[in-house]
Amino acid sequence: MWVGIISLFPEIFGPFLKFGVIGRGINSGLIKIDFWNPRDFSGDPNGAVDDKPYGGGPGMVMKAQPIFSAIEAAKKERGSDLHVVYLSPQGSPLNQNVLKGLLEKRNILLVCGRYEGIDERLIERVVDEQISIGDYVLSGGEIAAMVVIDGVSRFVPGLLGGETSAHDDSFSDGLLEHPQYTRPFSWAGRSVPDILLSGDHQKIADWRKSEAIDRTSKRRPDLLKSRTLTEKERKILNKNIEISNE
Ligand code: ADE
């Protein structure tokens, strides 16, 4: 997968790209990341990339032209069919489905804003998709871009140990993930649920599904509402409700 990043502060990404899943992906060639800095395209003797907002108000707005030229440079190098994503609190909320959609695009260009945002005309002209990582305002799109890169990388085939693990993550089937345990068997006076040591794969799978449904219904009932439960899952949910009412 190829990801281009348009940012005034590419240094922010340094350690993030070196470690863990992303670091491995880059070293093995499964992920490639390139940067373009709008400051290199400012066309201004002072390197200005922002200016005061028309109509007044606090802060500065990023000028359209330097970002446009940076995007053009990326397209010249990588081809014109790049999927241009602007990270913005006004975008669609990010979730596992949005990440899977980005993976299918294969070549994505993440535009990171700063200050009070970007001149609207740039967004109208070149942005294909706007993504928000939550209902709060960050001081720039870089952290949001890292969130997107991390999340989408987990779906790149061959990157995680088990080919299917990202698809088993919380949310991938519309449910929170079941709890996980590792050794020692007993810790701080609490032991691991016996069923996980039974060796019965079907029973373990059923228990995990039941836990996933239980915690989703308690912690994120909104997820259950937007998902159609199978007959078996509905039975599990009803049984869990009966038990908690006892
Ligand atoms: N830039 C600033 N705030 C953001 C958010 N919540 N999501 C994505 N990009 C942003």
Residues whose N, C-alpha, C, O or C-beta is under 5 A from the ligand:
A	BS01	ADE	L87 S88 P89 I131 S132 I133 G134 Y136 V137 L138 G140 G141 A144
